[in-house]
């Protein structure tokens, strides 16, 4: 796929995805969604990629959905393939009824590589909800955030009703979403949305240091499994469900070439060189879940 609205670069085992519509403050479009999903597919399939950074070009991270259509920006009526019929009835089960923010956040959730958000400027609407399934979020002092949906007459999207309370707690999530107010990096840090706030010039270096800590010293297959275990564990009803999965993980990984190398390297006091690859060496119990369908 040719990218028009993002940039994709890999160096030192880190893929950097940069939202690239700086003249539009990186406003989100269907094309950007498609390119981002393709980029995550590409990174997952590339064994040279150990971690992913997502950032923005210019002075914004992402100012939200592109509103060039004006008052009808969120109205699907009359659009090709619309789930809204001429009489106003809505087919909520149609695939075309799915919100474009959620399509991206669900793909990020499924990533087999760690994902670090490097928020260089305003992150509003989908600009902030796309950050929620990322594992670590680092913000520049110039960053601003806003769950502005109620102020636009709509509701939070991007599956944020699932992600946001799990990250910051229900009261903080309700305050930010019901007020729709814009808040700065310090408040985002205090509320648990971001883990660190940096000077603008230090943002990418900080994000790359975090990414390198995942990409350089840990077994890629173990990282992929761990990421999915922890995220999907948030929805488990009982710890027995977690026990079933981590028992399978310990068994499968315990007799892997990675485990032999990891223990040997520790005993020999050297860096490990893990041989297993995410593309071909995921254990036979993976995936352990049935992916729900949209309906």
N, C-alpha and C positions, 0 to 999 in steps of 0.2 A: 504494500500500500504506500502511495506517495503522500507524505505529510505536508499539509498546507497550513495548519493552525497549531501544530506543536513541533518541537524539535526533539530528536532522540539521539543521544550520544552515549557511548560506552567507553569508559577508561578506568583502568585499575580495578576491574571487576564490578564497577558501579555504573548502572544505567541512570542517566539523568533525563527526565521528561520535562520539558519546559513548555508551558502554555505560551503560544506565540501569536497573539493578536495585540501587540502593545498599543497600537493606535486606538483600540477599542477596550483598553484595560483588561484584555484577555477574556472578554465576555464569552460566555458558554454558548455553543451552537450544537446542532445535531452532528455537523461535520467534526467538531472537536471531540464529541463523545465517541464517534466511530474511530477516530484516530487514536484516542486514549485507550480504548478497548483493544485495538490492534497492537498498540505498543506494549500493553501488559501481556498479551498473548506472546508477543515476540520475546519479551524479557524472560517469561517463564520457560520458553523453549530453548533459551540460550544458556548453556552451562558455564559460559564465561561470566555471566551476570550473577553476582552474589547478593546484591541489594539494589533498591530503586529509590531515587530521589525525585520528588515532584516539586517544581517551583514555577515561578512566573517570569515572563520577560517584561522589562520596563518597570514602571512604578507601582504596578498592581500585581497581586497574585491572580485573582479572578473576581471581577466586579459583579458577578452573577450572570443570570441568563441575558442573552442579547434581546433588548426590548425595542429593536428598531421597528417592529410591527405596531408599536403604540399600544393603545388600550386593548387590542385584540391579541397581545403577545402570548397570553396563556390560554386562549380560546381555540380549541381544536375543531370547532364546528366549521364545516366547509372545506377543511383541508383534505388532501388526498388520503384515502384510507381511514378517515376519521371514524372513531367509534360512536360519534354523535350523529344520530339519524336526522333527517329533515324535520321530523316532528318533535325533535328535542330529546327523545329517549336515548339513553346511553347504554352501550354494551360494555359493561365494566370488565367482562372476562376476555375481551379481545386483546390480542398481543399489542395492538396499536394503542391501547388504553394505558400502557405502562409509561411511567414518567421517565424522562430522559436522564434525570439525575440518578435515579435508582438503578438504571441499567449500568451506569458507570460504577456506583458505589458497590453494587453486588459483584462486579468483576474485580474490583480492588480487594474486596473481602476474600475472594477465591484465590488471590495471588499466592504463589509458592515461594516468593522471595519477600524479604522484609521491605517495608515501604516507609520512607521518611518524608514527611511534608516539610518543605522549607518555605515558609510564608514570608515573602519579601515585601508585601504591601497589602492593601485592602483585600479581604476575602469575605464576600457578601453572598448570601443566598446559596446557590449551588457551589460558589467559591469556598464556602465554609463546610457545607455538608459533604463535599467530596473528600475533605480532609479526615472525616470521622473514621472510616475503615483503615486509615493509615496507622501504622504501629506507633510511630513517634512523630510529634509535631514540634518544630522549632520555629520561632517567630523572630523577625527583625523588629527592632524598636519602632519601625515605621508601619508595622502591620496593624490593621483594624479588622474587626470581625462584626458580622451582623446576620442574625437569623431573621431577616426582614420580611418574611412571608406574610405575617398578619398585617403588616403595613402596606402590602400590595393586594390584600383581599384574598389571599390564597392560604395554603397550609404548608408546613415543613414537608420537604420531599427527600429523595435520596435515602429512604429507609432510616432517616435520622431519628424517628421515634424509637427505633431499636438501639441505634448506636449511641446517641447523645446521653441519655440518662445513665447508661452503663459506664460512660467515661467520666462524667462530671456530677452525677447524682440527679435525682428527679427534681429537686427544688431549683437547683441552678439551671437545669434544662428548661423548666417551665418559665423562669424569670426571663431568660434570654429570648425564648420563642414567643411568649405572649406579649412582651413589650416590643419586640422587633427592633430594639435600640442597637446602635452601633457602639462598640466598646473597644478599648485599646489592648495592646499586647500585655500590659501589666495585669489587667483584669482577667484576660484569658489565661495567663499563667497562674494567678491566684485561684481561679476556678477550676484548674486542672485540665483545661483544653489543650494547652501547650506545655511542654516540659522545660523549655528554656527560652529566654529572650536574649538576643545578641545585638551588638552594633550592626548596622546594615552591611558593612564590609566584612564582617565575620560570619555571616549567615551560612553561606555555602560551605566554607571550610568546616564549620561546626557540624553541618549535616553530613559532609563527607567523612568526617572522623567517626561519627556514629555508624554510618553505613559500612565503613571499613572494619569496624569492630565486629560486625556480623559476617562480612564477606571473607575476611582473611584468616580467622582463627577457628571458626566453627564448621562442623560438617554440614554441607549444603542440604543433604537429605534430612538430617536431624533438624535443621532450621526450618525446612519446609513443613515437616510433620509437627514440630512444636508450635509454629504459627497457627496452623489449622486446629490443633488441639486446644489451644488457649482461647481463640476466638469462638470456636464452635462449642466449647465447654460453657460459655456464658448462657447458652440456651438449654443446658441439660437440667432435668428435673430432680436428679438425685446423684450423689457422688458415685453410686454404683455404676452409672453410665460412664463416668470418667475412668473408673477403675478398669472397666472392660477394655477401654481404648488404650490406656497407658500400659496395661498388662501386655496387650498385643505389641505395642511399640517396644517395650523392653525385650520381649522375646525375639521379635524380628530383627531389631537393631543389635541385640546382644551377640548374635553370631554373624554379624556383617563384617566385611573387610574394614569398614570405617571404625568399628569398635576395637578391632584388633590393632589398627594403626593408632587410634587415640590412646589406648592404654600403653602400647609400646613406646610411643613418643613421650608420654609422661614419665615412664620409667627411665628412658634414655635422656631425659631433660633436653628435648629438642622440640621444634615446632612440628606439628602433625601435617602430613600430606594426605588428606582424605581422598580415597580413590572413587567412591560412589558418586553418581551423578543423578540429579533430579530428573533428567529426561528419560533415563532408562532403569534406574535402580530404586524407585519407590517400592516399598514392601507390598506384598500381595493382599494385605487387608485394606489398603488404601485405594479409593476413598471408602470410609466406613459408614457414610451417611447416604441417604436417598435425597437428592436435591429436589426441593419442592417446586412444583410448577406454578406459574402465574395463571390464575383462573378466577 
